[in-house]
């Protein structure tokens, strides 16, 4: 743990790949202010820096660079591609889909356009269309990295975790060794996949490697913090999640830090952090890039305000119907006493094929409220079999134990 924090501290003084590319692009613009490729290079570097840091202001700067590019060359394709990327980064998924569809008609053989179409459809919950776009991406150039990572994510959503890991590993092997952030992102996702089925040692190995490649990587810090929480090493989890929040100070990251502090017994700071989270999350609740899922669960579970949770859930489900939003909506309905509607939503989410311990637990509790103890027991058992270390595992065991007399043959 100390080694990782030391590496992160030392790395803070070293320019990242995106920072170097930003500096290079700005020098290019100084030498040739009328060059639209220079503006595109700056936009690309800024978008990459946004992912490195989790700071959305870089996307806004990228948008400004693209506006300058379009002024110089209104029809240039690279700027059109990058515009879709920034829309995805700022969670404007419907607009991203619209722009990517227009670009796809213009260039039906462009690989990145199919990657963006896949991303937009996934985020909106259009999984059949996402699969079709990803298949085109892989058919046009078999084994390309963008296609492998998108295909891996779809495999995960459809319940094939082994297949998702297989393709992520292939993508990692094909990514240039100088692309440290790209490689760290892939390793982080592999760590998340292993953790989702309770393989904590394998998960930690991937995440440690990611942090060695990109020491201050906020995504890897967050996932490793969750692994330490699953291992009940709460002080270490707090340190990692605190560092992650320093690197990417978003409300959703603060929510996880507050939860870790509570488990570590730091009650006073946890409560203060939760209050700050609520204030910050509410402030951005109307925007597309928000922490509404976390805010929903905060109201549903921590402070028992189901009506507030449901109001937020209804707002989000009107925007997108991906499995995670449907799960959150189902939970808000359940906590509001609308068990029949909740069951329809959670079963629709699980029908995609996803294997997620928390969703399965939610399905179990919703079935209990619906009076279907047999189905509830099955869902609790599936949740525990998938990941006995999940954050909901203790509650799933307790609920299953309470059901045993009802479901015993």
C-alpha beads as a LAMMPS data file, in Angstrom:
LAMMPS data file: protein, C-alpha beads

409 atoms
408 bonds

1 atom types
1 bond types

-500.0 500.0 xlo xhi
-500.0 500.0 ylo yhi
-500.0 500.0 zlo zhi

Masses

1 110.0

Atoms # bond

1 1 1 0.000 0.000 0.000
2 1 1 2.752 2.486 0.954
3 1 1 4.633 1.612 -2.246
4 1 1 1.625 2.431 -4.420
5 1 1 1.095 5.755 -2.660
6 1 1 4.789 6.623 -3.023
7 1 1 4.720 5.829 -6.740
8 1 1 1.617 7.989 -7.127
9 1 1 3.307 10.889 -5.310
10 1 1 6.410 10.713 -7.490
11 1 1 4.331 10.401 -10.660
12 1 1 2.520 13.643 -9.885
13 1 1 5.632 15.524 -11.032
14 1 1 5.856 13.681 -14.383
15 1 1 3.893 14.769 -17.435
16 1 1 1.343 12.253 -18.642
17 1 1 1.144 11.169 -22.314
18 1 1 -1.885 13.412 -22.824
19 1 1 -0.171 16.402 -21.210
20 1 1 2.789 16.004 -23.559
21 1 1 0.434 15.820 -26.552
22 1 1 -1.450 18.922 -25.353
23 1 1 1.828 20.860 -25.173
24 1 1 2.869 19.617 -28.611
25 1 1 -0.460 20.576 -30.183
26 1 1 -0.336 24.060 -28.682
27 1 1 3.144 24.598 -30.095
28 1 1 1.815 23.493 -33.479
29 1 1 -1.014 26.041 -33.234
30 1 1 1.457 28.797 -32.313
31 1 1 3.452 28.033 -35.460
32 1 1 0.402 27.602 -37.731
33 1 1 -2.726 29.227 -36.319
34 1 1 -4.715 28.384 -39.455
35 1 1 -4.156 24.634 -39.214
36 1 1 -7.335 22.702 -38.450
37 1 1 -5.381 19.429 -37.962
38 1 1 -3.515 21.202 -35.146
39 1 1 -6.830 22.096 -33.500
40 1 1 -7.970 18.502 -33.885
41 1 1 -4.740 17.261 -32.314
42 1 1 -5.332 19.565 -29.367
43 1 1 -8.938 18.387 -29.003
44 1 1 -7.845 14.751 -29.076
45 1 1 -5.150 15.323 -26.458
46 1 1 -7.592 17.210 -24.219
47 1 1 -10.171 14.417 -24.509
48 1 1 -7.513 11.897 -23.551
49 1 1 -6.525 14.072 -20.599
50 1 1 -10.159 14.117 -19.494
51 1 1 -10.089 10.332 -19.232
52 1 1 -6.699 10.353 -17.505
53 1 1 -7.966 12.677 -14.785
54 1 1 -11.746 12.326 -14.778
55 1 1 -11.905 16.126 -15.074
56 1 1 -14.769 17.152 -17.431
57 1 1 -13.338 20.649 -17.931
58 1 1 -10.927 19.091 -20.416
59 1 1 -13.896 18.027 -22.532
60 1 1 -15.111 21.620 -22.565
61 1 1 -11.663 22.753 -23.684
62 1 1 -11.728 20.041 -26.365
63 1 1 -15.080 21.361 -27.582
64 1 1 -13.577 24.848 -27.909
65 1 1 -10.710 23.448 -29.969
66 1 1 -13.199 21.647 -32.217
67 1 1 -15.228 24.815 -32.716
68 1 1 -12.040 26.486 -33.963
69 1 1 -11.357 23.501 -36.220
70 1 1 -14.832 23.684 -37.759
71 1 1 -14.449 27.422 -38.340
72 1 1 -11.313 26.753 -40.369
73 1 1 -12.658 23.637 -42.147
74 1 1 -16.421 23.165 -41.623
75 1 1 -16.618 19.673 -43.093
76 1 1 -13.501 18.019 -41.706
77 1 1 -14.118 14.437 -40.687
78 1 1 -11.644 14.165 -37.822
79 1 1 -13.340 17.004 -35.957
80 1 1 -16.708 15.328 -36.509
81 1 1 -15.338 12.120 -34.965
82 1 1 -13.896 13.966 -32.005
83 1 1 -17.166 15.804 -31.463
84 1 1 -18.868 12.445 -30.907
85 1 1 -16.135 11.463 -28.458
86 1 1 -16.650 14.635 -26.405
87 1 1 -20.424 14.117 -26.401
88 1 1 -19.916 10.606 -25.027
89 1 1 -17.473 11.954 -22.444
90 1 1 -19.996 14.522 -21.206
91 1 1 -22.758 11.860 -21.125
92 1 1 -24.771 13.432 -23.928
93 1 1 -25.533 9.964 -25.218
94 1 1 -28.596 10.743 -27.316
95 1 1 -26.766 13.548 -29.136
96 1 1 -23.696 11.347 -29.521
97 1 1 -25.838 8.662 -31.144
98 1 1 -27.386 11.206 -33.506
99 1 1 -24.001 12.607 -34.554
100 1 1 -22.431 9.148 -34.890
101 1 1 -25.333 7.989 -37.068
102 1 1 -24.841 10.976 -39.395
103 1 1 -21.103 10.274 -39.529
104 1 1 -21.749 6.592 -40.216
105 1 1 -23.884 7.467 -43.250
106 1 1 -21.107 9.710 -44.466
107 1 1 -18.357 7.121 -43.899
108 1 1 -19.884 3.634 -43.637
109 1 1 -16.481 1.925 -43.317
110 1 1 -15.028 4.060 -40.516
111 1 1 -13.989 1.935 -37.536
112 1 1 -14.165 4.629 -34.856
113 1 1 -17.672 5.583 -35.869
114 1 1 -18.849 2.035 -35.205
115 1 1 -17.030 2.147 -31.852
116 1 1 -18.897 5.333 -30.934
117 1 1 -22.205 3.899 -32.136
118 1 1 -21.601 0.904 -29.869
119 1 1 -20.812 3.141 -26.899
120 1 1 -23.883 5.328 -27.371
121 1 1 -26.260 2.398 -27.824
122 1 1 -24.826 0.633 -24.747
123 1 1 -25.292 3.700 -22.556
124 1 1 -28.871 4.155 -23.763
125 1 1 -29.685 0.469 -23.251
126 1 1 -30.091 -0.363 -26.964
127 1 1 -28.200 -3.627 -26.700
128 1 1 -29.227 -5.241 -29.972
129 1 1 -28.109 -2.167 -31.917
130 1 1 -24.912 -2.019 -29.852
131 1 1 -24.152 -5.632 -30.719
132 1 1 -24.760 -4.962 -34.405
133 1 1 -22.415 -1.959 -34.399
134 1 1 -19.718 -3.903 -32.531
135 1 1 -20.019 -6.776 -35.008
136 1 1 -19.492 -4.369 -37.916
137 1 1 -16.454 -3.008 -36.086
138 1 1 -14.946 -6.478 -35.726
139 1 1 -15.914 -7.595 -39.234
140 1 1 -14.271 -4.576 -40.863
141 1 1 -10.975 -5.247 -39.093
142 1 1 -10.925 -8.463 -37.075
143 1 1 -9.067 -8.231 -33.785
144 1 1 -8.801 -4.431 -33.644
145 1 1 -8.439 -2.996 -30.134
146 1 1 -11.544 -0.780 -30.262
147 1 1 -13.636 -3.733 -31.390
148 1 1 -12.200 -6.091 -28.784
149 1 1 -12.850 -3.714 -25.885
150 1 1 -16.414 -2.965 -27.037
151 1 1 -17.080 -6.628 -27.658
152 1 1 -15.677 -7.474 -24.232
153 1 1 -18.017 -5.034 -22.541
154 1 1 -20.990 -6.487 -24.383
155 1 1 -19.915 -9.993 -23.400
156 1 1 -19.861 -8.789 -19.790
157 1 1 -23.365 -7.343 -20.106
158 1 1 -24.582 -10.593 -21.647
159 1 1 -23.116 -12.610 -18.758
160 1 1 -19.951 -14.029 -20.381
161 1 1 -17.273 -12.838 -17.960
162 1 1 -14.684 -15.366 -19.168
163 1 1 -15.234 -14.202 -22.744
164 1 1 -14.980 -10.560 -21.685
165 1 1 -11.648 -11.209 -19.974
166 1 1 -10.375 -13.101 -23.003
167 1 1 -11.001 -10.169 -25.325
168 1 1 -9.709 -7.590 -22.851
169 1 1 -6.456 -9.533 -22.592
170 1 1 -6.179 -9.630 -26.384
171 1 1 -6.785 -5.877 -26.506
172 1 1 -4.106 -5.322 -23.856
173 1 1 -1.576 -7.399 -25.786
174 1 1 -2.252 -5.400 -28.957
175 1 1 -2.052 -1.954 -27.334
176 1 1 1.275 -0.181 -27.883
177 1 1 3.514 -0.347 -24.831
178 1 1 3.865 3.456 -24.795
179 1 1 0.095 3.943 -24.370
180 1 1 0.197 3.674 -20.593
181 1 1 -3.250 5.097 -19.915
182 1 1 -4.930 2.856 -22.478
183 1 1 -3.204 -0.199 -21.033
184 1 1 -4.042 0.868 -17.465
185 1 1 -7.695 1.319 -18.461
186 1 1 -7.841 -2.222 -19.873
187 1 1 -6.154 -3.683 -16.786
188 1 1 -8.557 -1.779 -14.551
189 1 1 -11.529 -3.232 -16.371
190 1 1 -10.015 -6.709 -16.083
191 1 1 -9.638 -6.116 -12.358
192 1 1 -13.274 -5.059 -12.119
193 1 1 -14.369 -8.169 -14.022
194 1 1 -12.456 -10.488 -11.691
195 1 1 -13.762 -8.679 -8.600
196 1 1 -17.348 -8.963 -9.859
197 1 1 -17.155 -12.730 -9.407
198 1 1 -15.199 -12.695 -6.164
199 1 1 -11.721 -13.399 -7.526
200 1 1 -10.099 -10.739 -5.395
201 1 1 -6.485 -11.863 -5.679
202 1 1 -6.632 -11.875 -9.486
203 1 1 -8.400 -8.510 -9.404
204 1 1 -5.752 -6.997 -7.152
205 1 1 -3.018 -8.243 -9.488
206 1 1 -4.519 -6.463 -12.499
207 1 1 -5.174 -3.258 -10.546
208 1 1 -1.687 -3.150 -9.038
209 1 1 -0.230 -3.536 -12.523
210 1 1 -2.476 -0.717 -13.768
211 1 1 -1.193 1.584 -11.024
212 1 1 2.383 0.695 -11.851
213 1 1 1.743 1.714 -15.453
214 1 1 -0.222 4.848 -14.534
215 1 1 0.398 5.516 -10.828
216 1 1 -2.265 8.133 -10.134
217 1 1 -4.981 6.486 -12.217
218 1 1 -8.276 7.332 -10.571
219 1 1 -10.194 4.402 -12.079
220 1 1 -7.693 1.847 -10.755
221 1 1 -7.522 3.519 -7.345
222 1 1 -11.308 3.268 -7.075
223 1 1 -11.471 -0.393 -8.046
224 1 1 -8.594 -1.332 -5.756
225 1 1 -10.324 0.515 -2.932
226 1 1 -13.412 -1.638 -3.500
227 1 1 -11.288 -4.796 -3.399
228 1 1 -9.793 -3.722 -0.070
229 1 1 -13.300 -3.082 1.239
230 1 1 -14.352 -6.577 0.154
231 1 1 -11.371 -7.901 2.122
232 1 1 -12.525 -5.790 5.124
233 1 1 -9.250 -3.851 5.043
234 1 1 -11.154 -0.637 5.581
235 1 1 -8.324 1.787 6.518
236 1 1 -6.487 0.838 3.310
237 1 1 -9.699 1.245 1.336
238 1 1 -10.170 4.713 2.834
239 1 1 -6.623 5.724 1.841
240 1 1 -7.115 4.572 -1.734
241 1 1 -10.560 6.117 -2.117
242 1 1 -9.393 9.347 -0.518
243 1 1 -6.557 9.545 -3.043
244 1 1 -8.982 8.728 -5.870
245 1 1 -11.268 11.566 -4.752
246 1 1 -8.305 13.963 -4.665
247 1 1 -7.475 12.978 -8.250
248 1 1 -11.088 13.010 -9.486
249 1 1 -13.254 15.066 -7.084
250 1 1 -16.665 13.972 -8.319
251 1 1 -19.711 13.368 -6.092
252 1 1 -19.920 9.674 -6.992
253 1 1 -16.329 9.221 -5.814
254 1 1 -17.091 11.077 -2.600
255 1 1 -20.048 8.765 -1.995
256 1 1 -17.805 5.698 -2.081
257 1 1 -15.247 7.384 0.168
258 1 1 -17.981 8.210 2.689
259 1 1 -19.145 4.601 2.658
260 1 1 -15.609 3.351 3.295
261 1 1 -15.166 5.822 6.149
262 1 1 -18.370 4.563 7.747
263 1 1 -17.162 0.956 7.566
264 1 1 -13.778 1.998 8.974
265 1 1 -15.520 3.472 12.006
266 1 1 -14.762 7.080 11.067
267 1 1 -18.373 8.020 11.725
268 1 1 -18.027 11.778 12.109
269 1 1 -16.064 12.274 8.891
270 1 1 -18.327 9.799 7.070
271 1 1 -21.427 11.798 7.948
272 1 1 -19.775 15.045 6.894
273 1 1 -18.734 13.470 3.601
274 1 1 -22.229 12.114 2.979
275 1 1 -23.703 15.573 3.568
276 1 1 -21.246 17.121 1.126
277 1 1 -22.012 14.385 -1.375
278 1 1 -25.744 15.036 -1.144
279 1 1 -25.266 18.754 -1.670
280 1 1 -22.944 18.305 -4.645
281 1 1 -25.012 15.541 -6.246
282 1 1 -28.227 17.532 -5.974
283 1 1 -26.500 20.548 -7.549
284 1 1 -25.715 18.558 -10.699
285 1 1 -28.781 16.316 -10.651
286 1 1 -30.458 18.064 -13.591
287 1 1 -27.374 17.795 -15.809
288 1 1 -26.642 14.792 -17.999
289 1 1 -23.284 14.093 -16.339
290 1 1 -24.455 13.450 -12.800
291 1 1 -24.259 11.216 -9.732
292 1 1 -27.955 10.393 -9.739
293 1 1 -27.563 6.644 -9.260
294 1 1 -25.485 7.178 -6.144
295 1 1 -27.883 9.876 -4.940
296 1 1 -30.803 7.533 -5.530
297 1 1 -29.232 4.778 -3.422
298 1 1 -28.318 7.328 -0.761
299 1 1 -31.960 8.348 -0.435
300 1 1 -33.315 4.813 -0.770
301 1 1 -30.976 3.103 1.677
302 1 1 -29.069 5.496 3.885
303 1 1 -31.559 8.220 4.836
304 1 1 -34.819 6.413 3.993
305 1 1 -36.336 9.011 1.685
306 1 1 -37.920 6.715 -0.934
307 1 1 -39.951 9.476 -2.562
308 1 1 -36.780 11.462 -3.281
309 1 1 -35.119 8.312 -4.614
310 1 1 -38.036 7.588 -6.929
311 1 1 -38.149 11.151 -8.272
312 1 1 -34.495 10.915 -9.265
313 1 1 -34.959 7.429 -10.714
314 1 1 -37.870 8.556 -12.870
315 1 1 -35.756 11.399 -14.231
316 1 1 -32.920 9.053 -15.151
317 1 1 -35.051 6.291 -16.670
318 1 1 -36.578 8.871 -19.008
319 1 1 -33.084 9.543 -20.365
320 1 1 -31.640 6.018 -20.640
321 1 1 -32.686 2.421 -20.067
322 1 1 -29.394 0.598 -19.613
323 1 1 -29.321 -2.279 -17.133
324 1 1 -27.773 -0.216 -14.330
325 1 1 -30.361 2.540 -14.595
326 1 1 -33.159 -0.039 -14.730
327 1 1 -31.751 -1.733 -11.630
328 1 1 -31.642 1.611 -9.788
329 1 1 -35.179 2.427 -10.948
330 1 1 -36.386 -0.981 -9.782
331 1 1 -34.832 -0.448 -6.354
332 1 1 -36.419 2.991 -5.998
333 1 1 -39.804 1.527 -6.947
334 1 1 -39.325 -1.279 -4.424
335 1 1 -38.384 1.091 -1.614
336 1 1 -41.466 3.146 -2.477
337 1 1 -43.723 0.111 -2.059
338 1 1 -44.313 -0.476 -5.790
339 1 1 -43.187 -4.098 -5.857
340 1 1 -45.008 -5.235 -9.013
341 1 1 -43.519 -2.458 -11.138
342 1 1 -40.139 -3.015 -9.499
343 1 1 -40.168 -6.683 -10.408
344 1 1 -40.840 -5.917 -14.053
345 1 1 -37.897 -3.530 -14.201
346 1 1 -35.386 -5.750 -12.410
347 1 1 -36.331 -8.785 -14.475
348 1 1 -35.968 -6.744 -17.659
349 1 1 -32.459 -5.732 -16.556
350 1 1 -31.439 -9.290 -15.694
351 1 1 -32.926 -10.615 -18.948
352 1 1 -30.042 -8.972 -20.811
353 1 1 -27.890 -11.668 -19.186
354 1 1 -25.757 -9.590 -16.851
355 1 1 -24.323 -11.347 -13.808
356 1 1 -24.160 -8.763 -11.052
357 1 1 -24.341 -9.658 -7.363
358 1 1 -26.066 -6.442 -6.321
359 1 1 -28.727 -6.711 -9.022
360 1 1 -29.425 -10.306 -8.059
361 1 1 -29.747 -9.270 -4.416
362 1 1 -32.153 -6.494 -5.408
363 1 1 -34.191 -9.020 -7.391
364 1 1 -34.369 -11.233 -4.325
365 1 1 -35.623 -8.472 -2.052
366 1 1 -38.161 -7.381 -4.654
367 1 1 -39.450 -10.956 -4.895
368 1 1 -39.731 -11.139 -1.097
369 1 1 -41.888 -8.008 -1.177
370 1 1 -43.947 -9.575 -3.973
371 1 1 -44.594 -12.693 -1.886
372 1 1 -42.507 -14.998 -4.111
373 1 1 -40.136 -16.585 -1.607
374 1 1 -38.994 -19.341 -3.961
375 1 1 -37.738 -16.911 -6.601
376 1 1 -36.272 -14.688 -3.900
377 1 1 -34.230 -17.568 -2.488
378 1 1 -32.945 -18.430 -5.961
379 1 1 -31.803 -14.860 -6.558
380 1 1 -30.067 -14.633 -3.165
381 1 1 -28.298 -17.934 -3.825
382 1 1 -27.172 -16.760 -7.271
383 1 1 -25.860 -13.501 -5.826
384 1 1 -23.806 -15.302 -3.179
385 1 1 -22.552 -17.967 -5.592
386 1 1 -21.413 -15.293 -8.031
387 1 1 -19.608 -13.137 -5.471
388 1 1 -19.545 -14.086 -1.781
389 1 1 -17.552 -10.897 -1.035
390 1 1 -19.899 -8.368 -2.629
391 1 1 -21.090 -5.347 -0.595
392 1 1 -24.544 -6.950 -0.370
393 1 1 -23.375 -10.460 0.532
394 1 1 -24.103 -10.145 4.254
395 1 1 -27.630 -8.876 3.609
396 1 1 -28.208 -11.600 1.018
397 1 1 -27.198 -14.285 3.548
398 1 1 -29.451 -12.803 6.217
399 1 1 -32.424 -12.589 3.846
400 1 1 -31.840 -16.120 2.592
401 1 1 -31.682 -17.433 6.162
402 1 1 -34.984 -15.742 6.967
403 1 1 -36.557 -17.390 3.933
404 1 1 -35.353 -20.928 4.620
405 1 1 -38.431 -22.059 6.588
406 1 1 -40.680 -20.798 3.770
407 1 1 -38.827 -22.401 0.869
408 1 1 -37.702 -25.661 2.449
409 1 1 -39.008 -28.698 0.481

Bonds

1 1 1 2
2 1 2 3
3 1 3 4
4 1 4 5
5 1 5 6
6 1 6 7
7 1 7 8
8 1 8 9
9 1 9 10
10 1 10 11
11 1 11 12
12 1 12 13
13 1 13 14
14 1 14 15
15 1 15 16
16 1 16 17
17 1 17 18
18 1 18 19
19 1 19 20
20 1 20 21
21 1 21 22
22 1 22 23
23 1 23 24
24 1 24 25
25 1 25 26
26 1 26 27
27 1 27 28
28 1 28 29
29 1 29 30
30 1 30 31
31 1 31 32
32 1 32 33
33 1 33 34
34 1 34 35
35 1 35 36
36 1 36 37
37 1 37 38
38 1 38 39
39 1 39 40
40 1 40 41
41 1 41 42
42 1 42 43
43 1 43 44
44 1 44 45
45 1 45 46
46 1 46 47
47 1 47 48
48 1 48 49
49 1 49 50
50 1 50 51
51 1 51 52
52 1 52 53
53 1 53 54
54 1 54 55
55 1 55 56
56 1 56 57
57 1 57 58
58 1 58 59
59 1 59 60
60 1 60 61
61 1 61 62
62 1 62 63
63 1 63 64
64 1 64 65
65 1 65 66
66 1 66 67
67 1 67 68
68 1 68 69
69 1 69 70
70 1 70 71
71 1 71 72
72 1 72 73
73 1 73 74
74 1 74 75
75 1 75 76
76 1 76 77
77 1 77 78
78 1 78 79
79 1 79 80
80 1 80 81
81 1 81 82
82 1 82 83
83 1 83 84
84 1 84 85
85 1 85 86
86 1 86 87
87 1 87 88
88 1 88 89
89 1 89 90
90 1 90 91
91 1 91 92
92 1 92 93
93 1 93 94
94 1 94 95
95 1 95 96
96 1 96 97
97 1 97 98
98 1 98 99
99 1 99 100
100 1 100 101
101 1 101 102
102 1 102 103
103 1 103 104
104 1 104 105
105 1 105 106
106 1 106 107
107 1 107 108
108 1 108 109
109 1 109 110
110 1 110 111
111 1 111 112
112 1 112 113
113 1 113 114
114 1 114 115
115 1 115 116
116 1 116 117
117 1 117 118
118 1 118 119
119 1 119 120
120 1 120 121
121 1 121 122
122 1 122 123
123 1 123 124
124 1 124 125
125 1 125 126
126 1 126 127
127 1 127 128
128 1 128 129
129 1 129 130
130 1 130 131
131 1 131 132
132 1 132 133
133 1 133 134
134 1 134 135
135 1 135 136
136 1 136 137
137 1 137 138
138 1 138 139
139 1 139 140
140 1 140 141
141 1 141 142
142 1 142 143
143 1 143 144
144 1 144 145
145 1 145 146
146 1 146 147
147 1 147 148
148 1 148 149
149 1 149 150
150 1 150 151
151 1 151 152
152 1 152 153
153 1 153 154
154 1 154 155
155 1 155 156
156 1 156 157
157 1 157 158
158 1 158 159
159 1 159 160
160 1 160 161
161 1 161 162
162 1 162 163
163 1 163 164
164 1 164 165
165 1 165 166
166 1 166 167
167 1 167 168
168 1 168 169
169 1 169 170
170 1 170 171
171 1 171 172
172 1 172 173
173 1 173 174
174 1 174 175
175 1 175 176
176 1 176 177
177 1 177 178
178 1 178 179
179 1 179 180
180 1 180 181
181 1 181 182
182 1 182 183
183 1 183 184
184 1 184 185
185 1 185 186
186 1 186 187
187 1 187 188
188 1 188 189
189 1 189 190
190 1 190 191
191 1 191 192
192 1 192 193
193 1 193 194
194 1 194 195
195 1 195 196
196 1 196 197
197 1 197 198
198 1 198 199
199 1 199 200
200 1 200 201
201 1 201 202
202 1 202 203
203 1 203 204
204 1 204 205
205 1 205 206
206 1 206 207
207 1 207 208
208 1 208 209
209 1 209 210
210 1 210 211
211 1 211 212
212 1 212 213
213 1 213 214
214 1 214 215
215 1 215 216
216 1 216 217
217 1 217 218
218 1 218 219
219 1 219 220
220 1 220 221
221 1 221 222
222 1 222 223
223 1 223 224
224 1 224 225
225 1 225 226
226 1 226 227
227 1 227 228
228 1 228 229
229 1 229 230
230 1 230 231
231 1 231 232
232 1 232 233
233 1 233 234
234 1 234 235
235 1 235 236
236 1 236 237
237 1 237 238
238 1 238 239
239 1 239 240
240 1 240 241
241 1 241 242
242 1 242 243
243 1 243 244
244 1 244 245
245 1 245 246
246 1 246 247
247 1 247 248
248 1 248 249
249 1 249 250
250 1 250 251
251 1 251 252
252 1 252 253
253 1 253 254
254 1 254 255
255 1 255 256
256 1 256 257
257 1 257 258
258 1 258 259
259 1 259 260
260 1 260 261
261 1 261 262
262 1 262 263
263 1 263 264
264 1 264 265
265 1 265 266
266 1 266 267
267 1 267 268
268 1 268 269
269 1 269 270
270 1 270 271
271 1 271 272
272 1 272 273
273 1 273 274
274 1 274 275
275 1 275 276
276 1 276 277
277 1 277 278
278 1 278 279
279 1 279 280
280 1 280 281
281 1 281 282
282 1 282 283
283 1 283 284
284 1 284 285
285 1 285 286
286 1 286 287
287 1 287 288
288 1 288 289
289 1 289 290
290 1 290 291
291 1 291 292
292 1 292 293
293 1 293 294
294 1 294 295
295 1 295 296
296 1 296 297
297 1 297 298
298 1 298 299
299 1 299 300
300 1 300 301
301 1 301 302
302 1 302 303
303 1 303 304
304 1 304 305
305 1 305 306
306 1 306 307
307 1 307 308
308 1 308 309
309 1 309 310
310 1 310 311
311 1 311 312
312 1 312 313
313 1 313 314
314 1 314 315
315 1 315 316
316 1 316 317
317 1 317 318
318 1 318 319
319 1 319 320
320 1 320 321
321 1 321 322
322 1 322 323
323 1 323 324
324 1 324 325
325 1 325 326
326 1 326 327
327 1 327 328
328 1 328 329
329 1 329 330
330 1 330 331
331 1 331 332
332 1 332 333
333 1 333 334
334 1 334 335
335 1 335 336
336 1 336 337
337 1 337 338
338 1 338 339
339 1 339 340
340 1 340 341
341 1 341 342
342 1 342 343
343 1 343 344
344 1 344 345
345 1 345 346
346 1 346 347
347 1 347 348
348 1 348 349
349 1 349 350
350 1 350 351
351 1 351 352
352 1 352 353
353 1 353 354
354 1 354 355
355 1 355 356
356 1 356 357
357 1 357 358
358 1 358 359
359 1 359 360
360 1 360 361
361 1 361 362
362 1 362 363
363 1 363 364
364 1 364 365
365 1 365 366
366 1 366 367
367 1 367 368
368 1 368 369
369 1 369 370
370 1 370 371
371 1 371 372
372 1 372 373
373 1 373 374
374 1 374 375
375 1 375 376
376 1 376 377
377 1 377 378
378 1 378 379
379 1 379 380
380 1 380 381
381 1 381 382
382 1 382 383
383 1 383 384
384 1 384 385
385 1 385 386
386 1 386 387
387 1 387 388
388 1 388 389
389 1 389 390
390 1 390 391
391 1 391 392
392 1 392 393
393 1 393 394
394 1 394 395
395 1 395 396
396 1 396 397
397 1 397 398
398 1 398 399
399 1 399 400
400 1 400 401
401 1 401 402
402 1 402 403
403 1 403 404
404 1 404 405
405 1 405 406
406 1 406 407
407 1 407 408
408 1 408 409
